[in-house]
Amino acid sequence: MTLREKIIELHKRGASVETISQMVGVSSLLVTHVIHKCDDPEFYEASDK
């Protein structure tokens, strides 16, 4: 499981940005960025190419 997948999974389970940040060991800014990308499917798909 990639870091991005882990962040998205925790987000889907209802964890807060701060909680995810502490659990995964990355900044809350990065967590917020990943979550916003996952909430915007068009942008998310484009970033995978």
FIVO-760046 format. One record per atom (N, C-alpha, C): residue number from 1; residue in one letter; atom name; z, y, x. Coordinates in nm, 2 decimals, padded with zeros to 4 digits. Last residue first. Layout:
NUM	A	CA	Z	Y	X
...
// end
This chain:
49	K	N	-01.46	00.96	-00.13
49	K	CA	-01.60	00.94	-00.07
49	K	C	-01.61	00.99	00.07
48	D	N	-01.22	01.04	-00.22
48	D	CA	-01.23	00.91	-00.17
48	D	C	-01.37	00.88	-00.10
47	S	N	-01.26	01.29	-00.33
47	S	CA	-01.19	01.28	-00.21
47	S	C	-01.19	01.15	-00.14
46	A	N	-01.37	01.23	-00.58
46	A	CA	-01.45	01.30	-00.48
46	A	C	-01.39	01.29	-00.34
45	E	N	-01.15	01.13	-00.72
45	E	CA	-01.26	01.04	-00.68
45	E	C	-01.35	01.10	-00.57
44	Y	N	-00.99	01.36	-00.73
44	Y	CA	-00.94	01.24	-00.67
44	Y	C	-01.05	01.15	-00.63
43	F	N	-01.15	01.53	-00.89
43	F	CA	-01.12	01.57	-00.75
43	F	C	-01.07	01.45	-00.67
42	E	N	-01.14	01.38	-01.13
42	E	CA	-01.27	01.42	-01.06
42	E	C	-01.25	01.45	-00.92
41	P	N	-00.86	01.35	-01.19
41	P	CA	-00.94	01.24	-01.15
41	P	C	-01.07	01.27	-01.08
40	D	N	-00.59	01.50	-01.13
40	D	CA	-00.72	01.55	-01.15
40	D	C	-00.82	01.45	-01.10
39	D	N	-00.36	01.38	-01.07
39	D	CA	-00.37	01.43	-01.20
39	D	C	-00.50	01.48	-01.24
38	C	N	-00.39	01.33	-00.80
38	C	CA	-00.40	01.22	-00.89
38	C	C	-00.41	01.26	-01.03
37	K	N	-00.36	01.60	-00.70
37	K	CA	-00.49	01.53	-00.68
37	K	C	-00.50	01.41	-00.78
36	H	N	-00.09	01.64	-00.76
36	H	CA	-00.20	01.72	-00.82
36	H	C	-00.33	01.66	-00.81
35	I	N	00.02	01.45	-00.58
35	I	CA	00.04	01.43	-00.73
35	I	C	-00.07	01.52	-00.80
34	V	N	-00.05	01.55	-00.33
34	V	CA	-00.10	01.42	-00.37
34	V	C	-00.09	01.40	-00.53
33	H	N	00.09	01.79	-00.34
33	H	CA	-00.05	01.79	-00.32
33	H	C	-00.11	01.66	-00.37
32	T	N	00.36	01.70	-00.36
32	T	CA	00.30	01.79	-00.47
32	T	C	00.15	01.78	-00.46
31	V	N	00.38	01.58	-00.11
31	V	CA	00.40	01.50	-00.23
31	V	C	00.33	01.57	-00.35
30	L	N	00.35	01.80	00.06
30	L	CA	00.25	01.69	00.06
30	L	C	00.26	01.61	-00.07
29	L	N	00.59	01.94	-00.01
29	L	CA	00.46	02.00	-00.03
29	L	C	00.34	01.90	-00.03
28	S	N	00.79	01.78	00.07
28	S	CA	00.77	01.79	-00.08
28	S	C	00.63	01.85	-00.11
27	S	N	00.70	01.57	00.35
27	S	CA	00.74	01.70	00.29
27	S	C	00.71	01.70	00.14
26	V	N	00.81	01.22	00.37
26	V	CA	00.71	01.33	00.39
26	V	C	00.76	01.46	00.32
25	G	N	00.96	00.99	00.31
25	G	CA	00.97	01.06	00.44
25	G	C	00.87	01.16	00.47
24	V	N	00.99	00.86	00.07
24	V	CA	00.87	00.82	00.15
24	V	C	00.88	00.89	00.29
23	M	N	01.23	00.96	-00.03
23	M	CA	01.21	00.81	-00.02
23	M	C	01.10	00.78	00.08
22	Q	N	01.20	01.24	-00.02
22	Q	CA	01.30	01.17	00.06
22	Q	C	01.28	01.02	00.08
21	S	N	00.98	01.27	-00.19
21	S	CA	00.97	01.32	-00.06
21	S	C	01.08	01.25	00.03
20	I	N	01.08	01.16	-00.43
20	I	CA	00.97	01.09	-00.36
20	I	C	00.96	01.14	-00.22
19	T	N	01.27	01.36	-00.48
19	T	CA	01.31	01.22	-00.46
19	T	C	01.21	01.14	-00.39
18	E	N	01.11	01.59	-00.52
18	E	CA	01.22	01.59	-00.41
18	E	C	01.26	01.44	-00.38
17	V	N	00.96	01.51	-00.74
17	V	CA	00.89	01.54	-00.61
17	V	C	00.99	01.53	-00.50
16	S	N	01.12	01.24	-00.93
16	S	CA	01.09	01.39	-00.90
16	S	C	01.02	01.40	-00.76
15	A	N	00.97	00.96	-01.09
15	A	CA	01.06	01.02	-00.98
15	A	C	01.02	01.16	-00.96
14	G	N	00.82	00.83	-01.28
14	G	CA	00.90	00.94	-01.32
14	G	C	01.00	01.00	-01.22
13	R	N	00.64	00.64	-01.22
13	R	CA	00.77	00.59	-01.27
13	R	C	00.87	00.70	-01.30
12	K	N	00.44	00.80	-01.12
12	K	CA	00.42	00.74	-01.25
12	K	C	00.55	00.68	-01.31
11	H	N	00.56	00.86	-00.87
11	H	CA	00.53	00.97	-00.96
11	H	C	00.52	00.91	-01.11
10	L	N	00.54	00.61	-00.75
10	L	CA	00.67	00.67	-00.77
10	L	C	00.66	00.78	-00.88
9	E	N	00.26	00.59	-00.73
9	E	CA	00.34	00.49	-00.81
9	E	C	00.47	00.54	-00.84
8	I	N	00.20	00.80	-00.56
8	I	CA	00.15	00.80	-00.70
8	I	C	00.23	00.71	-00.79
7	I	N	00.32	00.72	-00.33
7	I	CA	00.36	00.85	-00.39
7	I	C	00.32	00.85	-00.54
6	K	N	00.18	00.48	-00.28
6	K	CA	00.32	00.48	-00.29
6	K	C	00.37	00.60	-00.37
5	E	N	-00.08	00.58	-00.24
5	E	CA	-00.05	00.49	-00.35
5	E	C	00.09	00.48	-00.38
4	R	N	-00.03	00.73	00.00
4	R	CA	-00.08	00.80	-00.12
4	R	C	-00.05	00.71	-00.25
3	L	N	00.03	00.53	00.18
3	L	CA	00.13	00.64	00.15
3	L	C	00.09	00.70	00.02
2	T	N	-00.09	00.21	00.06
2	T	CA	-00.10	00.34	00.14
2	T	C	00.01	00.43	00.10
1	M	N	00.00	-00.12	00.09
1	M	CA	00.00	00.00	00.00
1	M	C	00.00	00.12	00.09
// end
